Amino acid sequence: MDAIEMIKERRSVRKFKNEKVSRETMKEIIELSRWAPSWGNFQVARYTLVDNDDIIKQIGEKAVHGFGYNIKTLQNAQSVAVLSFVKGKSGKLYADDYATSKGSVWEVFDAGIACQTFCLAAHAKGIGTCIFGVIDDKTISEIVNLPEEETVAALIVYGYEEGEHAAPTPRMEVEEIARFV
Ligand SMILES: Cc1cc2nc3c(=O)[nH]c(=O)nc-3n(C[C@H](O)[C@H](O)[C@H](O)COP(=O)(O)O)c2cc1C
């Protein structure tokens, strides 16, 4: 799969086959995800891969703010990645103070880059993903026993897509989103 195809054919997948992705395949996807760039190359992104049905059920029941769309997706999901980041590093240079007016926002930025890299790597290996932002970070941290120094950035539901590949969602035109100066 070439890079253009990988970018353009990735979709948010919300219907999954009743089949687990092997841990070996997931390690290959993390191997690719770790090539994501990061502030100062601090590599703050972490991936907690949950393939236990009881834990996925708990996340659906307690940790998506009752958002029906996410509850429904989790009911047929085989696996969920909890994407987290190590706090307090990105955004800093030599001193302990944040280097820019964005303060610690760069850690979320790093997590976002890692997130898309994970989704593209998964897609290239035939695995569908859907990013969840409507989540309760604290409850998820407790459910998966996240280390104290990390914060949850997002969930990524993943698995083998059931049925037809999800249809493309509309995009704004280049002229609407880009300007040359
Ligand atoms: C930061 C972020 C948060 C998102 N949160 C959710 C979510 O909670 N539930 C969901 O079903 N999709 C969620 N999505 C998926 C978007 O709805 C989806 O990416 C968008 O509609 C474009 O469709 P596509 O991914 O198929 O190209 C999220 C995507 C991003 C990037």
The ligand as an SDF file (V2000), in Angstrom:
LIG
                    3D

 31 33  0  0  0  0  0  0  0  0999 V2000
   -9.9800   13.6830   18.1910 C   0  0  0  0  0  0  0  0  0  0  0  0
  -11.0500   12.8010   17.6000 C   0  0  0  0  0  0  0  0  0  0  0  0
  -12.0940   12.3610   18.4010 C   0  0  0  0  0  0  0  0  0  0  0  0
  -13.0760   11.5150   17.8820 C   0  0  0  0  0  0  0  0  0  0  0  0
  -14.0500   11.0210   18.7120 N   0  0  0  0  0  0  0  0  0  0  0  0
  -14.9250   10.1140   18.2230 C   0  0  0  0  0  0  0  0  0  0  0  0
  -15.8340    9.4650   19.1150 C   0  0  0  0  0  0  0  0  0  0  0  0
  -15.8590    9.6960   20.3250 O   0  0  0  0  0  0  0  0  0  0  0  0
  -16.6900    8.5510   18.5760 N   0  0  0  0  0  0  0  0  0  0  0  0
  -16.6790    8.2240   17.2420 C   0  0  0  0  0  0  0  0  0  0  0  0
  -17.4660    7.3720   16.8200 O   0  0  0  0  0  0  0  0  0  0  0  0
  -15.8170    8.8340   16.3720 N   0  0  0  0  0  0  0  0  0  0  0  0
  -14.9370    9.7460   16.8390 C   0  0  0  0  0  0  0  0  0  0  0  0
  -14.0080   10.3110   15.9970 N   0  0  0  0  0  0  0  0  0  0  0  0
  -14.0020    9.9360   14.5550 C   0  0  0  0  0  0  0  0  0  0  0  0
  -14.4990   11.0930   13.6670 C   0  0  0  0  0  0  0  0  0  0  0  0
  -15.8920   11.1860   13.7650 O   0  0  0  0  0  0  0  0  0  0  0  0
  -14.0360   10.8040   12.2180 C   0  0  0  0  0  0  0  0  0  0  0  0
  -12.6250   10.7860   12.1830 O   0  0  0  0  0  0  0  0  0  0  0  0
  -14.5550   11.8480   11.2240 C   0  0  0  0  0  0  0  0  0  0  0  0
  -15.9540   11.8100   11.1330 O   0  0  0  0  0  0  0  0  0  0  0  0
  -13.9870   11.6230    9.8160 C   0  0  0  0  0  0  0  0  0  0  0  0
  -14.2940   10.3320    9.3360 O   0  0  0  0  0  0  0  0  0  0  0  0
  -13.1370    9.3010    8.9150 P   0  0  0  0  0  0  0  0  0  0  0  0
  -12.2740    9.0670   10.1330 O   0  0  0  0  0  0  0  0  0  0  0  0
  -13.8360    8.0430    8.4850 O   0  0  0  0  0  0  0  0  0  0  0  0
  -12.3350    9.9180    7.8150 O   0  0  0  0  0  0  0  0  0  0  0  0
  -13.0300   11.1520   16.5090 C   0  0  0  0  0  0  0  0  0  0  0  0
  -11.9690   11.5860   15.7160 C   0  0  0  0  0  0  0  0  0  0  0  0
  -10.9820   12.3840   16.2500 C   0  0  0  0  0  0  0  0  0  0  0  0
   -9.8070   12.7840   15.3800 C   0  0  0  0  0  0  0  0  0  0  0  0
  1  2  1  0
  2  3  1  0
  2 30  2  0
  3  4  2  0
  4  5  1  0
  4 28  1  0
  5  6  2  0
  6  7  1  0
  6 13  1  0
  7  8  2  0
  7  9  1  0
  9 10  1  0
 10 11  2  0
 10 12  1  0
 12 13  2  0
 13 14  1  0
 14 15  1  0
 14 28  1  0
 15 16  1  0
 16 17  1  0
 16 18  1  0
 18 19  1  0
 18 20  1  0
 20 21  1  0
 20 22  1  0
 22 23  1  0
 23 24  1  0
 24 25  2  0
 24 26  1  0
 24 27  1  0
 28 29  2  0
 29 30  1  0
 30 31  1  0
M  END
$$$$
